[in-house]
Amino acid sequence: MTKNQIKLIRSLELKKNRKREGLFIAEGPKVVGDLLQAGYKARMLLATVEYPQAERISEEELHKISFLQHPQEILAVFEIPPTINFKLLTLNFKLSLALDGVQDPGNLGTIIRIADWFGISTIYCSLDTADAYNPKVVQATMGSLAHVQVIYTDLLELFRQLPPSYPVYGTLLDGENIYKQELTNEGIIVMGNEGNGISPEVRKYITRKLLIPDFHTDGLRAESLNVAIATAITCSEFRRRR
């Protein structure tokens, strides 16, 4: 590998460089394979083993460019797909997620994977949500980034364009028990920031407040649920009703 190749790949750890170059990194046969199958265009495909159309590199070279503690044989540099106009997707009358300030890359990657599992194909992200093309996010998705559209937009503008009757769900402490509420097959489920929850501005657009109840009996309980876990519980209950 050339020094310029190594320098480019390492630079893609930072969002500003990914944005400037229009590129992101994916590693491992599963993640890389799923992205290739989904039609993502690989600018570089590097492997320490035989792999279709990949340039063969050494284990030492892979360790130099990998963002993983234990590199997984294959690393690819993909082009970031063009930005999708959310207006084309808001009225698809399916179940979608909206993330309001979810900042931990691991949480975002896990939520993308959860959405994929429960057949949710669109996630709308506030502009201060973690970058979906962060290497940590890409790896946490385990290939699900290839199956879920992640759209960054002004959530307030998104909600303003929805019909008045379109369901906007949100998990809130003053919500109603999710297991006792009527849930629809369409709508947007809003999940909030890890520490502050859903912002007051976004909360104004929530038409159906939900609560994931706790079941402790001795007065001792966890203070809150991790946002990715809360997303999984919420999505599971919606799909169980379908």
Secondary structure, 3 states (H helix, E strand, C coil): CCHHHHHHHHHCCCHHHHHHHCEEEEECHHHHHHHHHCCCCEEEEEECCCCCCCEECCHHHHHHHCCCCCCCCEEEEEECCCCCCHHHCCCCCCEEEEEECCCCHHHHHHHHHHHHHCCCCEEEECCCCCCCCCHHHHHHHCCHHHCCEEEECCHHHHHHCCCCCCCEEEEEEEEEEHHHCCCCCCEEEEEEECCCECCHHHHCCCCEEEECCCCCCCCCCCCCCCHHHHHHHHHHHHHHHC
